[in-house]
Amino acid sequence: MDSTAEALEKARVGQVFRSRKNRVFKVIVNGETLVAKIFPSGSDDRATHEYSVLRACVERGVRVPHPVKHEGRALLMEYIEGSTTARIVDDAPLDAESTLLKVVQWLSGFHHANDLRLCRGDCVLHNFMMTAEGVIGIDFEEAHEGDPIEDVGQVMASYLSMRPAFADAKFVVAEHIVSQYMAGSVTDRSEEVPRAISDALRYYGRFREDGALLATWADRIERGGLGSGKE
């Protein structure tokens, strides 16, 4: 199987998937539909890293696309049918809580499978898919050793900043989802989540047109916690 970036580009079918930094698209290789992820030139180490994280997840029973092969800056993996949880929450905001609960259940499983020492990174709702078997995590190039609370903060920041951004009812949902995540932990660290949310809002605000709004809410949540959204 030739899995170089050039060969996979020639095998592409359909449109390129959403990605800020890479090219991600479906390919047909030996009659099988797969997903190719092509990193920028000089990023072979990033492809190797993500391949390793995916393999470790599969070995530990965490639901992710099965990695097939990587070569240079190209990564080939299983194609999974489903919708991103961002799209699901956007389409059915009144049912967001049940979707978010499934996301943090997956996240808790990922964290515990990695002894609470690995962050999946870039933990936004676009990087989770809802499938017939439940939630699956995708896009692990930013996985790194660190504090899992960082991931929880990113999920909550992603949700709170979706339209309608920072609506009062969203803070109630966020508090409940955080408590559900903490229910599976030995130590309740809920009080640390607002700071993680604020850090995530400031980071993602750098790439968004509404960055000033995110920065304002980052300050507010850092000072007053999730309760500040219901004032």
Disulfide bonds with the S-S distance in Angstrom:
none
